[in-house]
Amino acid sequence: MPVFKLPLSGDVVQSIYPSFFSPAGGQFGLINITVGQSSAPEVEKDVLSDVAGYGKQIGRVADALLAVIEHLEVHDGRGLEQDKAIIAFKELMHSVAAVKERHGRTASRPKRR
């Protein structure tokens, strides 16, 4: 189905940082979103703009956790494959991988046993 856009109706991109009301040039508008308190808002802002957004950070941590879980399942017979939290995490990773693949992105997918 084609997408129709009126003039000046393109995508709106707005950075959401935890330091909206900082005296060094915060963002003011009809709607302001505060994402929580940070002990170092300038560091958090720089990480988000220069390194990686929250999604990429969480994705990398999830990929690493999946690698650790699968290593432990192979080398350590503690029955991790029966743990409800591990099962739920793997189901989440399969769902995320399906969405990523639908968008042509590479994805870490748990091994099916």
Biopython code that builds the backbone (N, CA, C, O; Angstrom):
import numpy as np
from Bio.PDB.StructureBuilder import StructureBuilder

atoms = [
    (1, "MET", "N", (0.849, -1.173, 0.000)),
    (1, "MET", "CA", (0.000, 0.000, 0.000)),
    (1, "MET", "C", (0.896, 1.238, 0.000)),
    (1, "MET", "O", (1.791, 1.342, 0.839)),
    (2, "PRO", "N", (0.674, 2.179, -0.925)),
    (2, "PRO", "CA", (1.522, 3.367, -0.988)),
    (2, "PRO", "C", (1.274, 4.287, 0.200)),
    (2, "PRO", "O", (0.192, 4.307, 0.786)),
    (3, "VAL", "N", (2.307, 5.044, 0.533)),
    (3, "VAL", "CA", (2.221, 6.012, 1.629)),
    (3, "VAL", "C", (2.127, 7.400, 1.017)),
    (3, "VAL", "O", (2.986, 7.790, 0.226)),
    (4, "PHE", "N", (1.089, 8.149, 1.377)),
    (4, "PHE", "CA", (0.908, 9.506, 0.892)),
    (4, "PHE", "C", (1.199, 10.476, 2.017)),
    (4, "PHE", "O", (0.736, 10.289, 3.143)),
    (5, "LYS", "N", (1.970, 11.518, 1.714)),
    (5, "LYS", "CA", (2.283, 12.542, 2.709)),
    (5, "LYS", "C", (1.986, 13.908, 2.123)),
    (5, "LYS", "O", (2.350, 14.202, 0.984)),
    (6, "LEU", "N", (1.338, 14.719, 2.893)),
    (6, "LEU", "CA", (1.082, 16.091, 2.490)),
    (6, "LEU", "C", (2.369, 16.904, 2.615)),
    (6, "LEU", "O", (3.294, 16.483, 3.309)),
    (7, "PRO", "N", (2.444, 18.059, 1.957)),
    (7, "PRO", "CA", (3.636, 18.901, 2.120)),
    (7, "PRO", "C", (3.870, 19.239, 3.593)),
    (7, "PRO", "O", (2.921, 19.483, 4.339)),
    (8, "LEU", "N", (5.119, 19.253, 3.999)),
    (8, "LEU", "CA", (5.544, 19.541, 5.372)),
    (8, "LEU", "C", (5.025, 18.517, 6.378)),
    (8, "LEU", "O", (4.949, 18.808, 7.572)),
    (9, "SER", "N", (4.669, 17.327, 5.912)),
    (9, "SER", "CA", (4.169, 16.310, 6.842)),
    (9, "SER", "C", (5.121, 15.126, 6.936)),
    (9, "SER", "O", (4.683, 13.999, 7.168)),
    (10, "GLY", "N", (6.409, 15.364, 6.759)),
    (10, "GLY", "CA", (7.399, 14.296, 6.836)),
    (10, "GLY", "C", (7.586, 13.799, 8.252)),
    (10, "GLY", "O", (6.910, 14.240, 9.181)),
    (11, "ASP", "N", (8.503, 12.887, 8.396)),
    (11, "ASP", "CA", (8.794, 12.321, 9.707)),
    (11, "ASP", "C", (9.308, 13.406, 10.644)),
    (11, "ASP", "O", (10.034, 14.312, 10.236)),
    (12, "VAL", "N", (8.918, 13.294, 11.896)),
    (12, "VAL", "CA", (9.375, 14.230, 12.915)),
    (12, "VAL", "C", (10.394, 13.507, 13.782)),
    (12, "VAL", "O", (10.113, 12.439, 14.326)),
    (13, "VAL", "N", (11.563, 14.089, 13.905)),
    (13, "VAL", "CA", (12.612, 13.504, 14.720)),
    (13, "VAL", "C", (12.904, 14.466, 15.857)),
    (13, "VAL", "O", (13.194, 15.642, 15.636)),
    (14, "GLN", "N", (12.823, 13.951, 17.079)),
    (14, "GLN", "CA", (13.092, 14.788, 18.238)),
    (14, "GLN", "C", (13.940, 13.993, 19.211)),
    (14, "GLN", "O", (13.570, 12.886, 19.602)),
    (15, "SER", "N", (15.065, 14.546, 19.599)),
    (15, "SER", "CA", (15.918, 13.882, 20.576)),
    (15, "SER", "C", (15.278, 13.983, 21.950)),
    (15, "SER", "O", (14.783, 15.041, 22.340)),
    (16, "ILE", "N", (15.292, 12.885, 22.672)),
    (16, "ILE", "CA", (14.744, 12.872, 24.031)),
    (16, "ILE", "C", (15.893, 12.561, 24.965)),
    (16, "ILE", "O", (16.382, 11.432, 25.019)),
    (17, "TYR", "N", (16.313, 13.561, 25.690)),
    (17, "TYR", "CA", (17.410, 13.426, 26.628)),
    (17, "TYR", "C", (16.906, 13.750, 28.025)),
    (17, "TYR", "O", (15.932, 14.487, 28.174)),
    (18, "PRO", "N", (17.558, 13.208, 29.054)),
    (18, "PRO", "CA", (17.081, 13.462, 30.414)),
    (18, "PRO", "C", (17.383, 14.855, 30.942)),
    (18, "PRO", "O", (17.048, 15.148, 32.090)),
    (19, "SER", "N", (17.994, 15.714, 30.161)),
    (19, "SER", "CA", (18.380, 17.036, 30.664)),
    (19, "SER", "C", (17.631, 18.162, 29.959)),
    (19, "SER", "O", (18.245, 19.136, 29.525)),
    (20, "PHE", "N", (16.301, 18.038, 29.841)),
    (20, "PHE", "CA", (15.517, 19.043, 29.124)),
    (20, "PHE", "C", (15.622, 20.430, 29.733)),
    (20, "PHE", "O", (15.748, 21.421, 29.014)),
    (21, "PHE", "N", (15.572, 20.502, 31.035)),
    (21, "PHE", "CA", (15.489, 21.794, 31.681)),
    (21, "PHE", "C", (16.840, 22.291, 32.164)),
    (21, "PHE", "O", (16.916, 23.064, 33.119)),
    (22, "SER", "N", (17.895, 21.858, 31.516)),
    (22, "SER", "CA", (19.217, 22.317, 31.908)),
    (22, "SER", "C", (19.379, 23.779, 31.498)),
    (22, "SER", "O", (18.834, 24.197, 30.477)),
    (23, "PRO", "N", (20.119, 24.554, 32.279)),
    (23, "PRO", "CA", (20.302, 25.961, 31.933)),
    (23, "PRO", "C", (21.152, 26.161, 30.691)),
    (23, "PRO", "O", (21.228, 27.275, 30.173)),
    (24, "ALA", "N", (21.799, 25.098, 30.197)),
    (24, "ALA", "CA", (22.685, 25.230, 29.036)),
    (24, "ALA", "C", (21.947, 24.940, 27.736)),
    (24, "ALA", "O", (22.531, 24.352, 26.826)),
    (25, "GLY", "N", (20.692, 25.331, 27.620)),
    (25, "GLY", "CA", (19.992, 25.164, 26.345)),
    (25, "GLY", "C", (19.118, 23.945, 26.305)),
    (25, "GLY", "O", (19.303, 23.083, 25.446)),
    (26, "GLY", "N", (18.173, 23.846, 27.207)),
    (26, "GLY", "CA", (17.255, 22.716, 27.218)),
    (26, "GLY", "C", (16.221, 22.833, 26.116)),
    (26, "GLY", "O", (16.282, 23.744, 25.291)),
    (27, "GLN", "N", (15.281, 21.919, 26.104)),
    (27, "GLN", "CA", (14.259, 21.879, 25.077)),
    (27, "GLN", "C", (12.924, 22.190, 25.739)),
    (27, "GLN", "O", (12.551, 21.541, 26.716)),
    (28, "PHE", "N", (12.212, 23.161, 25.225)),
    (28, "PHE", "CA", (10.937, 23.554, 25.797)),
    (28, "PHE", "C", (9.873, 23.448, 24.716)),
    (28, "PHE", "O", (10.132, 23.754, 23.552)),
    (29, "GLY", "N", (8.698, 23.021, 25.093)),
    (29, "GLY", "CA", (7.614, 22.908, 24.136)),
    (29, "GLY", "C", (6.320, 22.602, 24.856)),
    (29, "GLY", "O", (6.259, 22.621, 26.085)),
    (30, "LEU", "N", (5.280, 22.318, 24.077)),
    (30, "LEU", "CA", (4.003, 21.975, 24.686)),
    (30, "LEU", "C", (4.078, 20.656, 25.435)),
    (30, "LEU", "O", (3.435, 20.487, 26.471)),
    (31, "ILE", "N", (4.860, 19.725, 24.914)),
    (31, "ILE", "CA", (5.013, 18.420, 25.548)),
    (31, "ILE", "C", (6.497, 18.176, 25.757)),
    (31, "ILE", "O", (7.269, 18.191, 24.798)),
    (32, "ASN", "N", (6.896, 17.954, 26.977)),
    (32, "ASN", "CA", (8.282, 17.602, 27.293)),
    (32, "ASN", "C", (8.264, 16.249, 27.978)),
    (32, "ASN", "O", (7.444, 16.002, 28.863)),
    (33, "ILE", "N", (9.156, 15.387, 27.574)),
    (33, "ILE", "CA", (9.225, 14.038, 28.130)),
    (33, "ILE", "C", (10.497, 13.922, 28.941)),
    (33, "ILE", "O", (11.591, 14.186, 28.444)),
    (34, "THR", "N", (10.345, 13.528, 30.190)),
    (34, "THR", "CA", (11.500, 13.296, 31.046)),
    (34, "THR", "C", (11.652, 11.789, 31.187)),
    (34, "THR", "O", (10.708, 11.108, 31.588)),
    (35, "VAL", "N", (12.836, 11.256, 30.860)),
    (35, "VAL", "CA", (13.034, 9.817, 30.900)),
    (35, "VAL", "C", (13.595, 9.344, 32.230)),
    (35, "VAL", "O", (13.891, 8.158, 32.375)),
    (36, "GLY", "N", (13.749, 10.213, 33.186)),
    (36, "GLY", "CA", (14.205, 9.795, 34.504)),
    (36, "GLY", "C", (15.424, 10.570, 34.954)),
    (36, "GLY", "O", (15.972, 11.393, 34.221)),
    (37, "GLN", "N", (15.828, 10.290, 36.159)),
    (37, "GLN", "CA", (16.984, 10.950, 36.740)),
    (37, "GLN", "C", (18.257, 10.246, 36.297)),
    (37, "GLN", "O", (18.276, 9.028, 36.119)),
    (38, "SER", "N", (19.300, 11.006, 36.122)),
    (38, "SER", "CA", (20.595, 10.459, 35.765)),
    (38, "SER", "C", (21.637, 11.126, 36.646)),
    (38, "SER", "O", (21.577, 12.331, 36.886)),
    (39, "SER", "N", (22.583, 10.349, 37.121)),
    (39, "SER", "CA", (23.645, 10.931, 37.940)),
    (39, "SER", "C", (24.637, 11.715, 37.088)),
    (39, "SER", "O", (25.381, 12.547, 37.606)),
    (40, "ALA", "N", (24.648, 11.450, 35.786)),
    (40, "ALA", "CA", (25.548, 12.165, 34.870)),
    (40, "ALA", "C", (24.833, 12.395, 33.539)),
    (40, "ALA", "O", (25.137, 11.718, 32.558)),
    (41, "PRO", "N", (23.887, 13.339, 33.488)),
    (41, "PRO", "CA", (23.100, 13.529, 32.267)),
    (41, "PRO", "C", (23.925, 13.913, 31.043)),
    (41, "PRO", "O", (23.565, 13.539, 29.927)),
    (42, "GLU", "N", (25.006, 14.639, 31.219)),
    (42, "GLU", "CA", (25.830, 15.008, 30.063)),
    (42, "GLU", "C", (26.525, 13.791, 29.471)),
    (42, "GLU", "O", (26.659, 13.680, 28.252)),
    (43, "VAL", "N", (26.971, 12.869, 30.340)),
    (43, "VAL", "CA", (27.589, 11.633, 29.856)),
    (43, "VAL", "C", (26.557, 10.806, 29.098)),
    (43, "VAL", "O", (26.834, 10.292, 28.015)),
    (44, "GLU", "N", (25.371, 10.684, 29.674)),
    (44, "GLU", "CA", (24.310, 9.905, 29.040)),
    (44, "GLU", "C", (23.943, 10.503, 27.678)),
    (44, "GLU", "O", (23.758, 9.770, 26.706)),
    (45, "LYS", "N", (23.839, 11.824, 27.611)),
    (45, "LYS", "CA", (23.521, 12.500, 26.352)),
    (45, "LYS", "C", (24.598, 12.230, 25.305)),
    (45, "LYS", "O", (24.283, 11.952, 24.148)),
    (46, "ASP", "N", (25.875, 12.311, 25.707)),
    (46, "ASP", "CA", (26.970, 12.059, 24.764)),
    (46, "ASP", "C", (27.003, 10.607, 24.309)),
    (46, "ASP", "O", (27.269, 10.331, 23.139)),
    (47, "VAL", "N", (26.736, 9.674, 25.224)),
    (47, "VAL", "CA", (26.714, 8.255, 24.833)),
    (47, "VAL", "C", (25.603, 8.025, 23.819)),
    (47, "VAL", "O", (25.814, 7.348, 22.813)),
    (48, "LEU", "N", (24.424, 8.580, 24.072)),
    (48, "LEU", "CA", (23.306, 8.392, 23.156)),
    (48, "LEU", "C", (23.554, 9.012, 21.794)),
    (48, "LEU", "O", (23.154, 8.448, 20.776)),
    (49, "SER", "N", (24.207, 10.160, 21.760)),
    (49, "SER", "CA", (24.418, 10.819, 20.475)),
    (49, "SER", "C", (25.680, 10.339, 19.758)),
    (49, "SER", "O", (25.714, 10.324, 18.527)),
    (50, "ASP", "N", (26.722, 9.946, 20.505)),
    (50, "ASP", "CA", (28.007, 9.611, 19.883)),
    (50, "ASP", "C", (28.305, 8.115, 19.791)),
    (50, "ASP", "O", (29.085, 7.699, 18.934)),
    (51, "VAL", "N", (27.702, 7.302, 20.653)),
    (51, "VAL", "CA", (28.050, 5.879, 20.696)),
    (51, "VAL", "C", (26.911, 5.015, 20.190)),
    (51, "VAL", "O", (27.008, 4.425, 19.114)),
    (52, "ALA", "N", (25.833, 4.936, 20.955)),
    (52, "ALA", "CA", (24.714, 4.076, 20.560)),
    (52, "ALA", "C", (23.473, 4.444, 21.351)),
    (52, "ALA", "O", (23.554, 4.848, 22.511)),
    (53, "GLY", "N", (22.327, 4.301, 20.711)),
    (53, "GLY", "CA", (21.051, 4.531, 21.374)),
    (53, "GLY", "C", (20.735, 3.393, 22.330)),
    (53, "GLY", "O", (21.449, 2.392, 22.399)),
    (54, "TYR", "N", (19.643, 3.576, 23.068)),
    (54, "TYR", "CA", (19.259, 2.562, 24.046)),
    (54, "TYR", "C", (19.000, 1.209, 23.391)),
    (54, "TYR", "O", (19.382, 0.172, 23.934)),
    (55, "GLY", "N", (18.354, 1.213, 22.232)),
    (55, "GLY", "CA", (18.046, -0.050, 21.556)),
    (55, "GLY", "C", (19.291, -0.836, 21.188)),
    (55, "GLY", "O", (19.350, -2.047, 21.400)),
    (56, "LYS", "N", (20.285, -0.154, 20.640)),
    (56, "LYS", "CA", (21.515, -0.850, 20.263)),
    (56, "LYS", "C", (22.257, -1.352, 21.496)),
    (56, "LYS", "O", (22.803, -2.456, 21.490)),
    (57, "GLN", "N", (22.278, -0.535, 22.562)),
    (57, "GLN", "CA", (22.946, -0.963, 23.787)),
    (57, "GLN", "C", (22.278, -2.212, 24.360)),
    (57, "GLN", "O", (22.957, -3.175, 24.718)),
    (58, "ILE", "N", (20.947, -2.194, 24.446)),
    (58, "ILE", "CA", (20.223, -3.349, 24.980)),
    (58, "ILE", "C", (20.405, -4.556, 24.067)),
    (58, "ILE", "O", (20.549, -5.681, 24.546)),
    (59, "GLY", "N", (20.399, -4.330, 22.757)),
    (59, "GLY", "CA", (20.597, -5.424, 21.811)),
    (59, "GLY", "C", (21.947, -6.094, 21.971)),
    (59, "GLY", "O", (22.043, -7.320, 21.924)),
    (60, "ARG", "N", (22.987, -5.302, 22.159)),
    (60, "ARG", "CA", (24.329, -5.884, 22.341)),
    (60, "ARG", "C", (24.413, -6.685, 23.641)),
    (60, "ARG", "O", (25.008, -7.762, 23.677)),
    (61, "VAL", "N", (23.813, -6.151, 24.705)),
    (61, "VAL", "CA", (23.809, -6.872, 25.988)),
    (61, "VAL", "C", (23.022, -8.174, 25.840)),
    (61, "VAL", "O", (23.451, -9.212, 26.342)),
    (62, "ALA", "N", (21.882, -8.130, 25.158)),
    (62, "ALA", "CA", (21.071, -9.338, 24.960)),
    (62, "ALA", "C", (21.822, -10.369, 24.132)),
    (62, "ALA", "O", (21.779, -11.557, 24.450)),
    (63, "ASP", "N", (22.509, -9.944, 23.078)),
    (63, "ASP", "CA", (23.300, -10.876, 22.266)),
    (63, "ASP", "C", (24.392, -11.541, 23.092)),
    (63, "ASP", "O", (24.617, -12.745, 22.975)),
    (64, "ALA", "N", (25.074, -10.753, 23.933)),
    (64, "ALA", "CA", (26.134, -11.315, 24.782)),
    (64, "ALA", "C", (25.552, -12.283, 25.807)),
    (64, "ALA", "O", (26.123, -13.347, 26.048)),
    (65, "LEU", "N", (24.418, -11.924, 26.414)),
    (65, "LEU", "CA", (23.782, -12.807, 27.387)),
    (65, "LEU", "C", (23.357, -14.113, 26.728)),
    (65, "LEU", "O", (23.511, -15.180, 27.322)),
    (66, "LEU", "N", (22.831, -14.047, 25.526)),
    (66, "LEU", "CA", (22.450, -15.263, 24.803)),
    (66, "LEU", "C", (23.671, -16.154, 24.560)),
    (66, "LEU", "O", (23.585, -17.372, 24.710)),
    (67, "ALA", "N", (24.796, -15.562, 24.188)),
    (67, "ALA", "CA", (26.018, -16.347, 23.974)),
    (67, "ALA", "C", (26.467, -17.025, 25.264)),
    (67, "ALA", "O", (26.881, -18.184, 25.238)),
    (68, "VAL", "N", (26.391, -16.327, 26.380)),
    (68, "VAL", "CA", (26.779, -16.912, 27.677)),
    (68, "VAL", "C", (25.838, -18.047, 28.043)),
    (68, "VAL", "O", (26.290, -19.111, 28.466)),
    (69, "ILE", "N", (24.538, -17.837, 27.887)),
    (69, "ILE", "CA", (23.560, -18.877, 28.213)),
    (69, "ILE", "C", (23.810, -20.124, 27.387)),
    (69, "ILE", "O", (23.831, -21.232, 27.924)),
    (70, "GLU", "N", (23.999, -19.955, 26.089)),
    (70, "GLU", "CA", (24.205, -21.125, 25.229)),
    (70, "GLU", "C", (25.529, -21.813, 25.537)),
    (70, "GLU", "O", (25.612, -23.037, 25.434)),
    (71, "HIS", "N", (26.553, -21.076, 25.906)),
    (71, "HIS", "CA", (27.817, -21.691, 26.308)),
    (71, "HIS", "C", (27.625, -22.521, 27.578)),
    (71, "HIS", "O", (28.120, -23.644, 27.669)),
    (72, "LEU", "N", (26.914, -21.973, 28.546)),
    (72, "LEU", "CA", (26.675, -22.698, 29.791)),
    (72, "LEU", "C", (25.818, -23.944, 29.571)),
    (72, "LEU", "O", (26.045, -24.970, 30.212)),
    (73, "GLU", "N", (24.844, -23.864, 28.677)),
    (73, "GLU", "CA", (23.997, -25.025, 28.407)),
    (73, "GLU", "C", (24.800, -26.168, 27.802)),
    (73, "GLU", "O", (24.531, -27.337, 28.079)),
    (74, "VAL", "N", (25.783, -25.830, 26.977)),
    (74, "VAL", "CA", (26.600, -26.854, 26.332)),
    (74, "VAL", "C", (27.624, -27.431, 27.304)),
    (74, "VAL", "O", (27.854, -28.641, 27.315)),
    (75, "HIS", "N", (28.243, -26.576, 28.123)),
    (75, "HIS", "CA", (29.364, -26.998, 28.941)),
    (75, "HIS", "C", (29.029, -27.221, 30.408)),
    (75, "HIS", "O", (29.893, -27.635, 31.181)),
    (76, "ASP", "N", (27.808, -26.956, 30.799)),
    (76, "ASP", "CA", (27.459, -27.067, 32.214)),
    (76, "ASP", "C", (26.063, -27.670, 32.311)),
    (76, "ASP", "O", (25.095, -27.036, 31.892)),
    (77, "GLY", "N", (25.936, -28.855, 32.842)),
    (77, "GLY", "CA", (24.652, -29.552, 32.891)),
    (77, "GLY", "C", (23.773, -29.139, 34.051)),
    (77, "GLY", "O", (23.375, -29.992, 34.845)),
    (78, "ARG", "N", (23.457, -27.866, 34.178)),
    (78, "ARG", "CA", (22.633, -27.389, 35.295)),
    (78, "ARG", "C", (21.153, -27.292, 34.947)),
    (78, "ARG", "O", (20.366, -26.833, 35.775)),
    (79, "GLY", "N", (20.760, -27.700, 33.778)),
    (79, "GLY", "CA", (19.363, -27.653, 33.402)),
    (79, "GLY", "C", (18.840, -26.253, 33.128)),
    (79, "GLY", "O", (17.679, -25.959, 33.414)),
    (80, "LEU", "N", (19.690, -25.376, 32.573)),
    (80, "LEU", "CA", (19.247, -24.023, 32.265)),
    (80, "LEU", "C", (18.103, -24.004, 31.258)),
    (80, "LEU", "O", (17.269, -23.099, 31.274)),
    (81, "GLU", "N", (18.067, -25.013, 30.378)),
    (81, "GLU", "CA", (17.025, -25.022, 29.353)),
    (81, "GLU", "C", (15.625, -25.199, 29.937)),
    (81, "GLU", "O", (14.635, -25.010, 29.232)),
    (82, "GLN", "N", (15.532, -25.563, 31.229)),
    (82, "GLN", "CA", (14.237, -25.716, 31.896)),
    (82, "GLN", "C", (13.854, -24.484, 32.715)),
    (82, "GLN", "O", (12.727, -24.401, 33.203)),
    (83, "ASP", "N", (14.752, -23.543, 32.872)),
    (83, "ASP", "CA", (14.496, -22.353, 33.683)),
    (83, "ASP", "C", (13.504, -21.439, 32.960)),
    (83, "ASP", "O", (13.685, -21.134, 31.781)),
    (84, "LYS", "N", (12.457, -21.003, 33.666)),
    (84, "LYS", "CA", (11.405, -20.181, 33.047)),
    (84, "LYS", "C", (11.949, -18.856, 32.529)),
    (84, "LYS", "O", (11.540, -18.395, 31.463)),
    (85, "ALA", "N", (12.853, -18.248, 33.256)),
    (85, "ALA", "CA", (13.415, -16.964, 32.819)),
    (85, "ALA", "C", (14.240, -17.140, 31.545)),
    (85, "ALA", "O", (14.196, -16.292, 30.654)),
    (86, "ILE", "N", (14.989, -18.235, 31.456)),
    (86, "ILE", "CA", (15.799, -18.508, 30.262)),
    (86, "ILE", "C", (14.892, -18.785, 29.074)),
    (86, "ILE", "O", (15.145, -18.303, 27.970)),
    (87, "ILE", "N", (13.837, -19.558, 29.297)),
    (87, "ILE", "CA", (12.879, -19.864, 28.226)),
    (87, "ILE", "C", (12.240, -18.571, 27.719)),
    (87, "ILE", "O", (12.147, -18.357, 26.511)),
    (88, "ALA", "N", (11.797, -17.705, 28.646)),
    (88, "ALA", "CA", (11.170, -16.438, 28.261)),
    (88, "ALA", "C", (12.157, -15.542, 27.510)),
    (88, "ALA", "O", (11.786, -14.881, 26.540)),
    (89, "PHE", "N", (13.412, -15.525, 27.962)),
    (89, "PHE", "CA", (14.428, -14.714, 27.294)),
    (89, "PHE", "C", (14.658, -15.205, 25.869)),
    (89, "PHE", "O", (14.762, -14.399, 24.944)),
    (90, "LYS", "N", (14.739, -16.517, 25.687)),
    (90, "LYS", "CA", (14.950, -17.070, 24.345)),
    (90, "LYS", "C", (13.760, -16.783, 23.436)),
    (90, "LYS", "O", (13.940, -16.492, 22.253)),
    (91, "GLU", "N", (12.547, -16.864, 23.977)),
    (91, "GLU", "CA", (11.366, -16.531, 23.173)),
    (91, "GLU", "C", (11.414, -15.054, 22.752)),
    (91, "GLU", "O", (11.090, -14.714, 21.615)),
    (92, "LEU", "N", (11.821, -14.191, 23.680)),
    (92, "LEU", "CA", (11.968, -12.770, 23.364)),
    (92, "LEU", "C", (13.001, -12.579, 22.263)),
    (92, "LEU", "O", (12.774, -11.815, 21.324)),
    (93, "MET", "N", (14.126, -13.262, 22.370)),
    (93, "MET", "CA", (15.183, -13.139, 21.366)),
    (93, "MET", "C", (14.714, -13.632, 20.000)),
    (93, "MET", "O", (15.077, -13.045, 18.981)),
    (94, "HIS", "N", (13.904, -14.711, 19.958)),
    (94, "HIS", "CA", (13.342, -15.178, 18.686)),
    (94, "HIS", "C", (12.417, -14.121, 18.087)),
    (94, "HIS", "O", (12.451, -13.880, 16.880)),
    (95, "SER", "N", (11.595, -13.493, 18.921)),
    (95, "SER", "CA", (10.676, -12.463, 18.437)),
    (95, "SER", "C", (11.430, -11.249, 17.907)),
    (95, "SER", "O", (11.088, -10.714, 16.852)),
    (96, "VAL", "N", (12.453, -10.816, 18.633)),
    (96, "VAL", "CA", (13.272, -9.683, 18.188)),
    (96, "VAL", "C", (13.979, -10.034, 16.881)),
    (96, "VAL", "O", (14.046, -9.206, 15.972)),
    (97, "ALA", "N", (14.508, -11.257, 16.779)),
    (97, "ALA", "CA", (15.205, -11.681, 15.563)),
    (97, "ALA", "C", (14.255, -11.682, 14.371)),
    (97, "ALA", "O", (14.652, -11.307, 13.268)),
    (98, "ALA", "N", (13.018, -12.094, 14.573)),
    (98, "ALA", "CA", (12.040, -12.106, 13.480)),
    (98, "ALA", "C", (11.788, -10.690, 12.968)),
    (98, "ALA", "O", (11.728, -10.469, 11.758)),
    (99, "VAL", "N", (11.643, -9.744, 13.872)),
    (99, "VAL", "CA", (11.415, -8.343, 13.460)),
    (99, "VAL", "C", (12.648, -7.803, 12.746)),
    (99, "VAL", "O", (12.526, -7.162, 11.702)),
    (100, "LYS", "N", (13.838, -8.053, 13.298)),
    (100, "LYS", "CA", (15.069, -7.567, 12.661)),
    (100, "LYS", "C", (15.217, -8.143, 11.254)),
    (100, "LYS", "O", (15.555, -7.418, 10.318)),
    (101, "GLU", "N", (14.965, -9.439, 11.104)),
    (101, "GLU", "CA", (15.108, -10.080, 9.792)),
    (101, "GLU", "C", (14.084, -9.533, 8.802)),
    (101, "GLU", "O", (14.375, -9.404, 7.613)),
    (102, "ARG", "N", (12.889, -9.213, 9.289)),
    (102, "ARG", "CA", (11.855, -8.629, 8.433)),
    (102, "ARG", "C", (12.314, -7.279, 7.881)),
    (102, "ARG", "O", (11.888, -6.870, 6.801)),
    (103, "HIS", "N", (13.176, -6.596, 8.615)),
    (103, "HIS", "CA", (13.691, -5.301, 8.187)),
    (103, "HIS", "C", (15.083, -5.410, 7.557)),
    (103, "HIS", "O", (15.749, -4.398, 7.339)),
    (104, "GLY", "N", (15.514, -6.628, 7.268)),
    (104, "GLY", "CA", (16.790, -6.821, 6.602)),
    (104, "GLY", "C", (18.003, -6.620, 7.479)),
    (104, "GLY", "O", (19.090, -6.343, 6.973)),
    (105, "ARG", "N", (17.843, -6.755, 8.794)),
    (105, "ARG", "CA", (18.955, -6.583, 9.733)),
    (105, "ARG", "C", (19.425, -7.960, 10.194)),
    (105, "ARG", "O", (18.647, -8.914, 10.218)),
    (106, "THR", "N", (20.697, -8.056, 10.559)),
    (106, "THR", "CA", (21.202, -9.306, 11.105)),
    (106, "THR", "C", (20.717, -9.448, 12.541)),
    (106, "THR", "O", (20.533, -8.459, 13.251)),
    (107, "ALA", "N", (20.514, -10.689, 12.953)),
    (107, "ALA", "CA", (19.949, -10.933, 14.279)),
    (107, "ALA", "C", (20.571, -12.170, 14.905)),
    (107, "ALA", "O", (20.855, -13.155, 14.224)),
    (108, "SER", "N", (20.775, -12.101, 16.209)),
    (108, "SER", "CA", (21.201, -13.280, 16.958)),
    (108, "SER", "C", (19.956, -14.043, 17.369)),
    (108, "SER", "O", (19.073, -13.499, 18.033)),
    (109, "ARG", "N", (19.891, -15.279, 16.979)),
    (109, "ARG", "CA", (18.720, -16.112, 17.264)),
    (109, "ARG", "C", (19.181, -17.299, 18.097)),
    (109, "ARG", "O", (20.185, -17.931, 17.768)),
    (110, "PRO", "N", (18.454, -17.614, 19.180)),
    (110, "PRO", "CA", (18.828, -18.780, 19.993)),
    (110, "PRO", "C", (18.777, -20.051, 19.166)),
    (110, "PRO", "O", (17.959, -20.188, 18.257)),
    (111, "LYS", "N", (19.664, -20.974, 19.496)),
    (111, "LYS", "CA", (19.661, -22.278, 18.823)),
    (111, "LYS", "C", (18.461, -23.091, 19.311)),
    (111, "LYS", "O", (18.176, -23.132, 20.507)),
    (112, "ARG", "N", (17.778, -23.719, 18.397)),
    (112, "ARG", "CA", (16.646, -24.600, 18.762)),
    (112, "ARG", "C", (17.205, -25.963, 19.117)),
    (112, "ARG", "O", (18.077, -26.482, 18.419)),
    (113, "ARG", "N", (16.712, -26.539, 20.189)),
    (113, "ARG", "CA", (17.190, -27.870, 20.605)),
    (113, "ARG", "C", (16.068, -28.855, 20.601)),
    (113, "ARG", "O", (16.273, -30.025, 20.921)),
]
sb = StructureBuilder()
sb.init_structure("model")
sb.init_model(0)
sb.init_chain("A")
sb.init_seg("    ")
for serial, (resi, resn, name, xyz) in enumerate(atoms, 1):
    if name == "N":
        sb.init_residue(resn, " ", resi, " ")
    sb.init_atom(name, np.array(xyz, "f"), 0.0, 1.0, " ", f" {name:<3s}", serial, name[0])
structure = sb.get_structure()
